[in-house]
Amino acid sequence: MFPSSEQWLFLANSYLSKFFGIKGKSDAEKIKTILVVKLDEIGDMATATHVFKLLKRNYPDSKITLLCKSFNRSLMKNDPNIDEIITNTDEFNKRFDIVVELRGTWKTFFKSILHPPKYRVDRGTVRLRNRGNQLHEVDTNFEIIKPLLE
């Protein structure tokens, strides 16, 4: 069976994150900007709320930007751990210290190449590692950011 477009994206993201992956403990004081990409539906966005709290706890001086679908802005706008919300992939037009791809697209993948982060973690790495035994979305989101928390 030929891999789907999403499976190719998972594989591409996994390799990109290996290149920009965490090599030892990240220096939290030097992390000033974090982009979380979550281009998902409302239910899946709700399962990601713990991600922002954990990232802010571990990187308290960082500015956290969320890239999401426009209808998710109202759900996330009052989260005290999110400093900025963008809803257009074209607004991903600068380098962030950390990029967290909870659910991206080919466009966000290429934006990560154009604006390379210091560190990058992604959904594809977790999905490929757990092939055939997928975790609940809440657990998948935690597994994605786990390297940033250690």
Secondary structure, 3 states (H helix, E strand, C coil): CCCCHHHHHHHHHHHHHHHCCCCCCCCHHHCCEEEEEECCCHHHHHCCHHHHHHHHHHCCCCEEEEEECHHHHHHHCCCCCCCEEECCHHHCCCCCCEEEEEECCHHHHHHHHHCCCCEEEEHHHHHHHCCCCCCCHHHHHHHHHHHHHC
